[in-house]
Amino acid sequence: MELLRTRADLARLAPLRSGGRLVLVPTMGALHAGHLSLVERAAALGPVVVSIFVNPTQFAPGEDFAHYPRDLEQDLERLRPLGPAAVFAPPVSEMYPHPAGAAVEPGPRADALCGARRPGHFRGVATVVVKLLNLVGPATAVFGRKDAQQCLVLDEVVRDLDLPVRLIDAPTLREPDGLAMSSRNRYLEGDDRRRATCLWRALRAAQRELEAGERGVVPLEELLALHLADADVVEYAEVRRVPDLSRPPRAEGRLLLAIAARVGPARLIDNLVLDVGPREVRAASLLEGGQP
Ligand code: PAF
């Protein structure tokens, strides 16, 4: 496993790129089992590069950029047994040698949900991911489905800018009590950790209601809100269409049930992607090629 820190170091990826199967797993480090499952998924497709970069341009002023957990040594230790070909962990000056330069403007999928609450967030995500894709040159990139809107925004960017890469969304890994794995779970202690499970409980309650035949968007969103009483602030709890994130008139077709809520010091997001037919409800993926 090579550790690459600079653009010049990336030249060492040339032999891997030439096989046409290189897979990138972009991360911000603080790796947990969820990230490792993305690397495992990637390894089934070809040689893997994991990027570790806490991207300043996707954090708004007042967000947790300064406190975001960083531990490169521990991340490398966790990755080693999975055998990725390389880890690209550049300093900020290497990724952004020209501060306040050009950026990638995401499309309308960035407007709803987190995009409406974190102005500029998806512009920062789209910019850094396009830079990483250009620098590393993978055939495929794997993203976690927990960041569902991010997957759909990047899918739109890749499609509309004709970037020669295939994106895959990989399933969310959960703790035994259902809490979606996230680097920000480190912020949760004591009662906050217990209360954080309300996101998953809300999603499962809405899924059960869909399975029982409910197709009204408003009753489903009310049910989500009801189960989020343990959260300190609910930013949103919504039913949206996949892939365009529009509001459906009825809960039918491929749907994203999406929640963002604050519990103690942590801003948590979680979701379910479901194919809802007239009678049946099945787990689904966001992007073509993803596994439910
Ligand atoms: O999902 C993340 O960890 C980040 O948003 C990403 C895709 C690595 C871009 O910084």
Boltz pocket constraint, residues with backbone or C-beta under 6 A from the ligand:
constraints:
  - pocket:
      binder: B
      contacts: [[A, 26], [A, 27], [A, 28], [A, 51], [A, 53], [A, 55], [A, 58], [A, 125], [A, 128], [A, 129], [A, 147], [A, 150]]
      max_distance: 6.0
